[in-house]
Amino acid sequence: MYVGRIEKLLAYYTPVPMCIINAQGKVTRSNNKIAEVFKYDGIIGMDFFQLTGVKLVEIKQAAADDVPNLENTMNGKSPSAERKPIVIERNDRAFKLECNLIGDGDNASLIIQFIDVTSYENLKKLYNNDRMSVAIIQIDNYDEIVTGSGDEEGVGVDIIAKIDKLLRQWIASKDGVITKYKDHLYKAMITQKCVAEEVEDKFSILDKVREIESNTEFPVSISIGIGWGGTTIAKNDLYAQDAMDMALGRGGDQAVIKRISSFEYYGGKTQSVEKSNKGKSRIIAHALRTLMGQSSKIFIMGHKNPDMDCFGAALGVYRIAAQTGKDAFIVMNGHNETMDDIVRDAKSTGNYEFISSDRALEMVEDKALVVVVDTHRPGLVESVDLIEKTDRLAVIDHHRRVEDALQNQSLSYMESYASSASELVTEMLQYVIDKKELDKIEADALLAGIMLDTNRFAVKAGVRTFEAASWLKRAGADLQNVRRYFQADSENFRARAAGIANARILESGIALSICDGCNVNAQVINSQVADELLTIKGIEASFVAGVNENGETVVSARSLGTLNVQTIMEKFGGGGHLNTAGAKVDMSPKEVLEKIEEFLQTTH
């Protein structure tokens, strides 16, 4: 009775639009001014979430935040100082929601007042729209365009001129300014409103540049890094640099927006183009050897449950470390059954020090160097604690860069165009050792790594991939022995065959399959099934899910290039390349494939 009387009084005397909702989120009372917010008749009994799109839990949290707090009061803070206000837009007006509890306990009602903040919101939008963003634009593969655009002299220069004209027209149409400060680099200033327009347009400038005709074997493309939301132009310039680093680390041909604490990605439709110049490999190789020579110990590790690419790259880096005379160790806590033969062969030589991450933590020193291969994500390495124990870190990886990359890298060699980490390490080895110094197991492991990630040279194998394989063959790699490492036992073979047979093929040319049961080699089997499904006529992409020995669902995704499976797997916390990616998820194989199918239906 007492609470009911309070509600009546509030409804009668409150000078602004208001309503009262019960603990279930249903409207129980409102005043006459509520018509300023909701134009239709009778909101009593309606669900507040359906009316506004604001969840009940948000309303309760806002009401709880508004309860006076002694500590905040003593510190001079308002109760809701740390909370972003809830604002809704109705009838071309903006209203801030002020929420308070009526009564106690779980059944307490909530009074919600709608404060008109239209003028303030319009002013804020105007201010934000006119704030300047910084854009850095790079012509991808500039050297290759200029030197490799056909036999006719000046063709490459003509292509660059067309790109230049297109970029200047684009920025001019946004009332911005653009400056070319290197042959392949531009910097532009445009408003945040114009950036928002490009987001709506999905940065069609990327497609327009790609449509420029050329005689090269790859499409012409640009990369764009945009800094947005910084308190100063200098801050936005730093954000733009970070965004450009991310765009290039993910293979180029895309636009990346860096806000204060997040990245947004647009484009990335083409495969990373292989660089013809190997100068970077030579520079990185010598820099790594120098860094090793300055370190007390060297710890080499890859990702958890290493595959052949990870293992081959680790052995290759160990060979470089051996040249320095420093103590080197390969950190590996375990491996799946498919790695048994190659790991056993490596250990039987007695040339390598394999240790667990716990042992490495006992041995690590301040001046020790940690070299991470085939990953750059903290959550995937064998031991993130080992990295935190030293300030010397080198990363060698071929995956597209992600936001949560390892920080404070002393040396970074991340090239998404490369087929594998083993390819990158093989190129480095050519500049620091003679091929006769490479052990046979190292040559075999590196070749196996390249073959694994290219599906035996069927995907993502460029000229440099074959050149690396050729060098390994001359260094003693035995192709017959490498093939032995890929042999599957009868149980895994049957599991793979069942996965292929169980595949469901959508009309869009997407294949979805579940590998039943729990399998210690689930990740390997999934990837093999996904690769095999692409050999079926009409299939453009495949997604295969299964459960590993730990009860975790792992997903492998493959594409012939028409669908970017990397961006899809990133939605599930994974990553990879445009046509090869994967993820580990906290849901059943059936659920994750349903989510993937739902995502494909809404975006393609």
Order of alpha helices (4+ residues) and beta strands (2+ residues): alpha-beta-beta-alpha-alpha-alpha-beta-beta-beta-alpha-beta-alpha-alpha-beta-beta-alpha-alpha-beta-alpha-beta-beta-alpha-beta-alpha-beta-alpha-beta-alpha-beta-alpha-beta-beta-alpha-alpha-alpha-alpha-alpha-beta-beta-alpha-beta-beta-alpha-beta-beta-alpha
